[in-house]
Amino acid sequence: MLAEVRGSDTLGSGAPWKSSTAGKDIKDPGIRQKHRGGKRLRQVSSQRNCFLGLEMKRELVWEDWDLQGEFTKTLVLKNTHSKLQKLHIRPPESKFFTTLIPQIIVLSPGTSYSMPITFRPLQRCEYEDSIEFQGKDGSFQVCLRATIPCHALEVPDSVLLPLCAVQHSSCATFMLRNVSKLQTCFQWECAAPFQLSPEQGLLMPGQECDITVVFRPQEAVVYQQQANCRFGEEGDKTESCCTVLLQGLAKYPCLQLRNPNTKDEKEQCGPVLHFGSVAIGQSLQKSFDIFNPSPVTASVSLSRLSSNVHLLGSEFSCDVTSGKVRPGGSLRATVTYTPAVVDTVSVEYLSLKCRGALNKTLLKLTGNCLGPKVSMSSSVVDFGCVEEGAAVVQTVELVNSSPVLAVYQWDLDCSGHSVFTIQPASGTVHPHSRATLKVVYRPTQPIAHHRRVACLILHREPMMLDLIGTCHSELQKPATLKPEHLVLYELHWYRGQDIVSDMKQDHNVHLDQEGVICPPEEQAQKRSDSAGVVSRTSMEEYYQSCLGCMDPVSSSSSVSSPHVTVVPSELLFNHKISSSLSTSSSSSQAVSITNHTKGKLSLVWTAAQDSPFSVSPSSCDLAPLKSTSFRVTYDPKQLNTLHGAQLECFAYYKDNHIEERLLCPPWCVTVRVVGHSFQPGKEHFIPCCTLKPPRVEFPALSVLSYRTVLLQNCGDLPLTFCLDHISNPAMPESVSVVPSCGLIQPGNHQILTLRTTPTEDSPKQGFRLHLQLNESQHTKEVTVVNVVEKLHVSLEGNSLYFQPTALGSRTQRSHYIRNLSRLPLRFQWSIPEPDQELIFVEPDAGELHPNESSVQIWYFSPLAEKTYTLNPTLSFWPIQTPGCNKSHLTLEVVGMGSKGFIENKTYSLPSSSRALANHNGANFTALLGASNSSAHSWSE
């Protein structure tokens, strides 16, 4: 379609070219004005016509002209007739068009005659005139016109947009061409959902421009709309206008979730992606397809459902957050599950959104973290009697019955500072396999030895192994310590009995059926309070041993004091760190051992050959309820190196003249020592290590909790570590770490245990613990979150409404509850007894993991024609503490009982038959059924 703008004034006389059968004079030979404009098709002036045997142009048009100039065009007439043509010529009537030709011309057959016509304008406007030729058989006119340039654009009549999804966009382009010889400004006017770009512009003569139409529908309907284009001179208010019809069709998009591993349609659209059990530290990937069954391209976005459960980040990650799915195509998304806390179930929801779709889809992601499961072939290793200076080797097996790699470490110095060694002292046990360890007993002094050693398991509580042996010399042969002595001692301690104290008070002791001393009647009442004491866990026992309060079978400090303690339990040499540890730049420091028993003890330190650490005196006696000091000396023989050790001291009753079956095993206390011999100005070793996991999250309960992390020495040089108290002065009050210092040989590791009781005032985002490495500026840090949170369960609205229900029938509604706390919960619905005939829910009890939602199906059965307002209560509490106070939420349930009726109306039909119409007069849906094989029915 072509549109142009004409000038408003026309000067001249005559009429456009037309056929005539007789000559006709112009009635008004002067100048006259004529208004023209609007749209018209451009006529081609070069077109030739034949009339009365003469071939000529039907018009002469002057387009490029200026004022006060002369412009000449030639009109050529050719005689195509076989006869001689004689023509009478009437020249142009106006003074603007002139020609110097005779009034009569004669054309022989096949000859031509050129007639020059000159145009002399005086004003800038359009001119029009004519020249008339009269022949024997009739007359005709040739139109003479002088036009001024006009604006003209060429546009299509209509544009059809591609099929588009609601709230999406599609586009198409069309050509806008300036077919005039003038610069033309254009401006588009178009309303939503169509948008044209560019909306305005300037076109040079003959220039083309691609116009882009963007279609953004908001509803699924057919759209037809005119786009108006105004064009002309810039700033000209008398612009002309052309239109283009824009057409588009919109449809609703739709997306489905599909399992790429199955072709069964029944399993395609499951809303849950199960990862099952995944080992701690490992990752598992699963994929799903986002399928587009609709005929339009759909834009998809995947995002996590908002929650505040994961303070340290989600354990699920998805490689797709957004994309486009073509009609009939699919987009594959892969989810990676990397669990971080053993024995926890992780729940996350992916929200699948599609702009313009009528529904939203939630994909539930679930997985549980599997930790190692390790056991020992024996809990006691008995070496029996061994001669002084000899060595006995036995074996013990670590059995890993889980599909998870188990990382272990024995809390034992195997470099010669202990009479017991275990090789290898640290390592891994592969899934569903066992490792055989070599246990060596190499005594140096003729006494009985007993040490309860912790086998640390990463992400698990430690296992305790009792190592016992008795050393005999030629002169001294102490009573042989046996495993049954450990069992009897444990029974005595659980009853709150001290063997030596009871023996001193009553030499005629009596034993019960288990071989345990029967206490005097006076003390029986005093010890009755401890009869219900529950033994502490192995983690608590290990933790207390690291703090210097070792007792093989002691319970918590609130029940009984330890028998022997050592303070401090850790010593740092040449470490310039302000902490609770004993630090010094000198070569010796003091430790104190306290006897909490009522018997005299003998203390014996285990000496190691070629060790830079030594203790003096190496042995002494300690009176009841007294303390004594020892000097620990650090005297390195090699400069610029790192040293570390765990020194052990055995304490046993000096006068152990007790019946052999009541032999009391010795106690063992340890002191961890770390030192370096770097000279001033000498650069320390650059550490190469890893600390995993870098973030630790404790349960959000105000209970004593433990977590473990692994410090791995990845280099080929020794590594020392020490907890930096300066960076966080408040740390010792909230979190403690054992061991807080130590030495790690190349390629080995150290399992660190963190203990805390979470509090409400702890920072929600946690705080950082720093480990100083190699007594230098190098550090490793771990983020600790130990904040107590209140239980938070969300209901899908505080009210649940049922539609009007017929008496005697039942309706159902679904309702969601969600656990927004970081603790797994148990819940229970309670419905008052009078309301139990009206409503009930399934399930009425269950468990909710953190961030998990559960759908509840409520049923309503009214008994009377009235409105019911009922208030069932939801109770919930943490799974870890079933005896704590329960939290409650109330749900308002509203339902209406209603009676209905059905009317039968009979209508007469022309065939003398009858139609029976059923009308439901109730305000609820009624189900009808009829059976009559010989009858037909109609409904209106």
Backbone hydrogen bonds, N-H to C=O, Kabsch-Sander energy under -0.5 kcal/mol:
donor,donor_aa,acceptor,acceptor_aa,energy
3,A,153,L,-3.2
5,V,151,H,-3.2
11,L,126,E,-7.5
12,G,32,R,-0.9
13,S,128,E,-2.3
20,S,139,S,-1.1
32,R,12,G,-1.0
34,K,10,T,-0.9
45,S,43,Q,-0.7
47,Q,44,V,-1.2
49,N,56,M,-3.8
51,F,54,L,-2.8
54,L,51,F,-1.6
55,E,78,K,-2.6
56,M,49,N,-2.7
58,R,47,Q,-1.2
60,L,143,C,-2.7
62,W,145,R,-2.8
63,E,61,V,-0.6
65,W,63,E,-1.0
68,Q,121,P,-1.2
69,G,66,D,-0.6
71,F,119,F,-2.1
73,K,117,I,-2.7
75,L,115,M,-3.0
76,V,74,T,-0.6
77,L,75,L,-0.5
77,L,113,Y,-2.8
78,K,55,E,-1.8
79,N,111,T,-2.9
80,T,53,G,-2.6
80,T,78,K,-0.9
81,H,53,G,-0.9
85,Q,107,L,-3.0
87,L,105,I,-2.9
88,H,134,Q,-2.9
89,I,103,Q,-3.5
90,R,132,E,-3.1
98,T,96,F,-0.5
98,T,118,T,-2.4
101,I,99,T,-0.9
105,I,87,L,-2.3
107,L,85,Q,-3.2
108,S,106,V,-0.5
110,G,79,N,-2.7
111,T,108,S,-2.0
113,Y,77,L,-2.8
115,M,75,L,-2.6
117,I,73,K,-3.3
118,T,98,T,-3.2
119,F,71,F,-3.2
120,R,96,F,-2.6
125,C,123,Q,-1.5
126,E,9,D,-1.6
127,Y,146,A,-2.5
128,E,11,L,-1.3
129,D,144,L,-2.9
131,I,142,V,-2.0
132,E,90,R,-2.0
133,F,140,F,-3.2
134,Q,88,H,-2.9
135,G,138,G,-3.5
139,S,20,S,-1.1
140,F,133,F,-2.3
141,Q,18,K,-0.9
142,V,131,I,-2.5
143,C,58,R,-1.7
144,L,129,D,-3.3
145,R,60,L,-3.1
145,R,143,C,-0.5
146,A,127,Y,-2.7
147,T,62,W,-2.7
153,L,3,A,-2.5
154,E,177,R,-2.7
155,V,1,M,-2.1
155,V,153,L,-0.5
159,V,245,L,-2.9
161,L,159,V,-0.6
161,L,247,Q,-3.4
164,C,249,L,-2.1
166,V,251,K,-2.0
167,Q,217,P,-3.2
168,H,165,A,-2.0
170,S,215,F,-1.6
172,A,213,V,-1.8
174,F,211,I,-2.0
176,L,209,C,-2.8
177,R,154,E,-1.9
177,R,175,M,-0.5
178,N,207,Q,-2.5
179,V,152,A,-1.6
179,V,177,R,-0.9
180,S,152,A,-0.9
184,T,203,L,-2.7
185,C,232,G,-2.6
186,F,201,G,-2.3
187,Q,230,R,-2.2
188,W,199,E,-3.4
189,E,228,N,-3.0
194,F,191,A,-1.6
195,Q,214,V,-1.8
197,S,212,T,-2.1
201,G,186,F,-1.8
203,L,184,T,-2.9
206,G,178,N,-1.6
206,G,180,S,-0.6
207,Q,204,M,-2.5
209,C,176,L,-2.1
211,I,174,F,-3.0
211,I,209,C,-0.6
212,T,197,S,-3.1
212,T,210,D,-0.5
213,V,172,A,-3.7
213,V,211,I,-0.5
214,V,195,Q,-3.2
214,V,212,T,-0.6
215,F,170,S,-3.5
216,R,193,P,-3.0
216,R,214,V,-0.6
221,V,219,E,-1.7
223,Y,248,G,-3.5
225,Q,246,L,-2.5
227,A,244,V,-2.8
228,N,189,E,-2.2
228,N,226,Q,-0.5
229,C,242,C,-3.3
230,R,187,Q,-2.7
230,R,228,N,-0.5
231,F,240,S,-2.1
232,G,185,C,-1.7
236,D,233,E,-1.9
237,K,235,G,-0.5
240,S,231,F,-1.9
242,C,229,C,-2.3
244,V,227,A,-1.9
245,L,157,D,-2.3
246,L,225,Q,-3.2
246,L,244,V,-0.6
247,Q,159,V,-2.4
248,G,223,Y,-2.5
250,A,221,V,-1.8
251,K,164,C,-2.1
256,Q,291,F,-2.7
258,R,289,D,-2.7
262,T,259,N,-1.4
265,E,263,K,-0.6
267,E,264,D,-1.5
268,Q,265,E,-0.9
269,C,265,E,-0.6
270,G,267,E,-0.6
273,L,364,K,-3.6
274,H,272,V,-0.6
275,F,366,T,-2.5
278,V,368,N,-2.3
280,I,370,L,-2.2
281,G,339,P,-1.1
282,Q,279,A,-2.1
284,L,337,Y,-1.9
286,K,335,V,-2.3
288,F,333,A,-2.2
289,D,258,R,-3.1
290,I,331,L,-2.7
291,F,256,Q,-3.2
291,F,289,D,-0.8
292,N,329,G,-2.6
294,S,254,C,-0.7
298,A,325,V,-2.5
300,V,298,A,-0.5
300,V,323,G,-3.1
301,S,353,K,-2.1
302,L,321,T,-2.5
303,S,351,S,-1.4
305,L,349,Y,-2.5
311,L,309,V,-1.2
313,G,310,H,-0.7
317,S,336,T,-1.9
319,D,334,T,-2.0
323,G,300,V,-1.9
325,V,298,A,-2.9
326,R,324,K,-0.5
328,G,292,N,-2.4
328,G,294,S,-0.5
329,G,326,R,-2.3
331,L,290,I,-1.9
333,A,288,F,-2.9
335,V,286,K,-3.3
336,T,317,S,-3.2
337,Y,284,L,-2.9
338,T,315,E,-2.7
338,T,336,T,-0.6
343,D,369,C,-1.8
344,T,341,V,-0.9
346,S,344,T,-0.5
346,S,367,G,-3.5
348,E,365,L,-2.3
350,L,363,L,-3.0
351,S,303,S,-3.7
351,S,349,Y,-0.6
352,L,350,L,-0.7
352,L,361,T,-3.3
353,K,301,S,-2.5
353,K,351,S,-0.7
355,R,299,S,-0.8
357,A,354,C,-2.1
361,T,352,L,-1.8
363,L,350,L,-2.9
364,K,271,P,-3.4
364,K,362,L,-0.6
365,L,348,E,-3.6
366,T,273,L,-1.9
366,T,364,K,-0.5
367,G,346,S,-1.6
368,N,276,G,-2.3
369,C,344,T,-2.6
370,L,278,V,-3.0
375,S,399,V,-2.1
377,S,397,E,-2.1
381,V,466,D,-2.9
382,D,380,V,-0.5
383,F,381,V,-0.6
383,F,468,I,-2.8
386,V,470,T,-2.8
388,E,472,H,-2.1
389,G,443,P,-1.6
390,A,387,E,-2.2
392,V,441,Y,-2.1
394,Q,439,V,-3.0
396,V,437,L,-1.8
398,L,435,A,-2.8
399,V,375,S,-3.2
399,V,397,E,-0.6
400,N,398,L,-0.6
400,N,433,S,-2.9
401,S,373,K,-2.4
401,S,399,V,-0.7
406,A,429,V,-2.5
408,Y,406,A,-0.5
408,Y,427,G,-2.5
409,Q,456,L,-1.8
410,W,425,A,-3.0
411,D,454,A,-2.8
412,L,410,W,-2.3
414,C,412,L,-0.8
421,T,440,V,-2.0
423,Q,438,K,-2.6
427,G,408,Y,-1.9
429,V,406,A,-2.7
432,H,402,S,-1.7
433,S,400,N,-0.9
433,S,430,H,-1.0
435,A,398,L,-2.4
437,L,396,V,-3.2
437,L,435,A,-0.6
438,K,423,Q,-2.9
439,V,394,Q,-3.7
439,V,437,L,-0.6
440,V,421,T,-2.9
441,Y,392,V,-2.6
442,R,419,V,-2.8
442,R,440,V,-0.5
447,I,445,Q,-2.1
449,H,469,G,-3.6
451,R,467,L,-2.4
453,V,451,R,-0.8
453,V,465,L,-2.8
455,C,463,M,-3.6
456,L,409,Q,-3.2
456,L,454,A,-0.8
458,L,407,V,-2.5
460,R,457,I,-2.2
463,M,455,C,-2.2
465,L,453,V,-2.8
466,D,379,S,-2.7
467,L,451,R,-2.5
467,L,465,L,-0.5
468,I,381,V,-2.2
468,I,466,D,-0.5
469,G,449,H,-2.1
470,T,384,G,-2.8
471,C,447,I,-2.3
472,H,386,V,-2.2
472,H,470,T,-0.5
473,S,476,Q,-3.1
485,H,482,K,-1.2
486,L,482,K,-0.9
486,L,483,P,-0.6
487,V,483,P,-1.5
488,L,484,E,-2.4
489,Y,485,H,-2.3
490,E,486,L,-2.0
491,L,487,V,-1.9
492,H,488,L,-2.4
493,W,489,Y,-2.4
494,Y,490,E,-2.3
495,R,491,L,-1.2
496,G,493,W,-1.9
497,Q,492,H,-2.7
499,I,497,Q,-0.6
502,D,498,D,-2.7
503,M,499,I,-2.2
504,K,500,V,-2.3
505,Q,501,S,-1.9
506,D,502,D,-1.9
509,V,507,H,-1.2
510,H,518,C,-0.5
512,D,516,V,-2.6
515,G,512,D,-1.7
518,C,510,H,-3.7
523,Q,520,P,-0.5
524,A,520,P,-1.1
525,Q,521,E,-0.9
526,K,522,E,-0.5
527,R,523,Q,-1.9
528,S,524,A,-0.5
528,S,525,Q,-0.7
530,S,527,R,-0.9
531,A,528,S,-1.3
533,V,530,S,-1.4
541,E,537,T,-2.2
542,Y,538,S,-2.5
543,Y,539,M,-2.4
544,Q,540,E,-2.4
545,S,541,E,-2.0
546,C,542,Y,-1.9
547,L,543,Y,-1.0
548,G,545,S,-1.2
549,C,544,Q,-2.3
554,S,551,D,-1.3
559,V,556,S,-1.9
560,S,556,S,-1.3
564,V,550,M,-0.7
565,T,594,T,-1.6
566,V,548,G,-1.7
567,V,592,S,-2.6
571,L,672,R,-2.8
572,L,582,S,-2.4
573,F,674,V,-2.6
574,N,584,S,-3.5
576,K,574,N,-0.5
577,I,575,H,-1.1
579,S,577,I,-0.8
582,S,570,E,-1.1
583,T,581,L,-0.7
584,S,572,L,-1.1
589,Q,632,V,-2.4
591,V,630,F,-2.2
592,S,567,V,-3.2
593,I,628,T,-2.6
594,T,565,T,-2.4
595,N,626,K,-3.4
596,H,563,H,-3.2
596,H,594,T,-0.7
601,L,622,L,-3.0
602,S,652,Y,-2.9
603,L,620,C,-3.4
604,V,650,F,-2.3
605,W,618,S,-3.1
606,T,648,E,-2.2
607,A,605,W,-0.6
611,S,608,A,-0.9
614,S,633,T,-1.8
616,S,631,R,-2.0
620,C,603,L,-1.8
622,L,601,L,-3.3
625,L,597,T,-1.1
626,K,623,A,-1.3
628,T,593,I,-2.0
630,F,591,V,-2.6
631,R,616,S,-2.9
632,V,589,Q,-3.7
632,V,630,F,-0.6
633,T,614,S,-2.9
633,T,631,R,-0.6
634,Y,587,S,-4.6
635,D,612,P,-3.2
635,D,633,T,-0.6
640,N,677,S,-2.6
643,H,675,G,-3.0
645,A,673,V,-2.4
647,L,671,V,-2.9
648,E,417,H,-0.7
649,C,669,V,-2.5
650,F,604,V,-2.9
651,A,667,W,-2.8
652,Y,602,S,-1.9
654,K,600,K,-3.3
656,N,654,K,-0.9
657,H,655,D,-0.8
658,I,656,N,-1.7
662,L,659,E,-2.5
663,L,660,E,-1.5
667,W,651,A,-2.9
669,V,649,C,-2.4
671,V,647,L,-2.4
672,R,569,S,-2.9
673,V,645,A,-2.7
674,V,571,L,-2.0
675,G,643,H,-2.3
676,H,573,F,-0.8
677,S,641,T,-2.5
682,K,679,Q,-2.3
690,T,712,Q,-1.8
692,K,710,L,-2.3
696,V,783,T,-3.4
698,F,785,V,-2.7
701,L,699,P,-1.2
703,V,701,L,-2.0
705,S,756,T,-2.5
707,R,754,L,-2.1
709,V,752,L,-2.3
710,L,692,K,-3.6
711,L,709,V,-0.5
711,L,750,Q,-2.7
712,Q,690,T,-2.5
712,Q,710,L,-0.7
713,N,748,N,-2.5
714,C,688,C,-2.0
714,C,712,Q,-0.9
715,G,688,C,-1.0
719,L,744,I,-2.2
721,F,742,G,-2.0
722,C,772,Q,-1.6
723,L,740,S,-2.5
724,D,770,H,-2.9
725,H,723,L,-0.8
731,M,728,N,-1.7
733,E,730,A,-0.9
734,S,730,A,-0.6
734,S,731,M,-1.6
735,V,731,M,-2.9
736,S,755,R,-2.2
738,V,753,T,-2.2
742,G,721,F,-1.6
744,I,719,L,-3.4
747,G,713,N,-1.1
747,G,715,G,-0.5
748,N,745,Q,-2.2
750,Q,711,L,-2.4
752,L,709,V,-2.6
752,L,750,Q,-0.7
753,T,738,V,-2.9
754,L,707,R,-3.5
755,R,736,S,-2.5
756,T,705,S,-1.9
757,T,734,S,-0.6
759,T,786,N,-1.7
762,S,759,T,-0.8
766,G,763,P,-1.3
767,F,784,V,-2.1
769,L,782,V,-2.8
770,H,724,D,-0.5
771,L,780,K,-3.4
772,Q,722,C,-3.2
772,Q,770,H,-0.5
773,L,778,H,-2.8
774,N,720,T,-2.5
776,S,773,L,-1.2
780,K,771,L,-1.8
782,V,769,L,-2.0
783,T,694,P,-2.7
784,V,767,F,-3.2
785,V,696,V,-2.5
786,N,784,V,-0.5
788,V,759,T,-1.9
789,E,700,A,-1.2
794,S,818,R,-3.1
796,E,816,Y,-1.9
797,G,795,L,-2.4
800,L,892,E,-2.9
802,F,894,V,-2.7
805,T,896,M,-2.9
807,L,898,S,-1.6
808,G,862,P,-1.1
809,S,806,A,-2.0
811,T,860,F,-2.0
813,R,858,W,-2.2
815,H,856,Q,-2.3
817,I,854,S,-2.1
818,R,794,S,-2.3
819,N,852,E,-2.7
820,L,792,H,-2.6
820,L,818,R,-0.8
825,L,848,L,-3.1
826,R,877,W,-2.5
827,F,846,G,-2.5
828,Q,875,S,-2.4
829,W,844,D,-3.2
830,S,873,T,-3.0
835,D,832,P,-1.4
836,Q,832,P,-0.7
836,Q,833,E,-1.0
838,L,835,D,-1.3
839,I,835,D,-2.3
840,F,859,Y,-1.3
842,E,857,I,-1.9
846,G,827,F,-1.7
848,L,825,L,-2.7
851,N,819,N,-1.9
852,E,849,H,-2.4
854,S,817,I,-2.8
856,Q,815,H,-4.1
857,I,842,E,-2.7
858,W,813,R,-3.2
858,W,856,Q,-0.7
859,Y,840,F,-2.5
860,F,811,T,-2.7
861,S,838,L,-2.8
866,K,864,A,-1.7
868,Y,895,G,-4.0
870,L,893,V,-3.2
873,T,830,S,-2.8
874,L,889,L,-3.6
875,S,828,Q,-2.8
875,S,873,T,-0.6
876,F,887,S,-2.1
877,W,826,R,-1.8
879,I,824,P,-2.3
884,C,881,T,-1.5
887,S,876,F,-2.6
889,L,874,L,-2.1
891,L,872,P,-2.3
892,E,798,N,-2.4
893,V,870,L,-3.2
893,V,891,L,-0.6
894,V,800,L,-2.9
894,V,892,E,-0.5
895,G,868,Y,-2.0
897,G,866,K,-3.1
898,S,805,T,-2.5
903,E,919,H,-2.1
905,K,903,E,-0.5
905,K,917,A,-2.0
907,Y,915,A,-2.1
909,L,913,S,-1.8
912,S,909,L,-1.9
915,A,907,Y,-2.1
917,A,905,K,-2.6
917,A,915,A,-0.6
919,H,903,E,-2.2
919,H,917,A,-0.5
921,G,901,F,-2.4
921,G,919,H,-0.8
935,A,932,N,-1.3
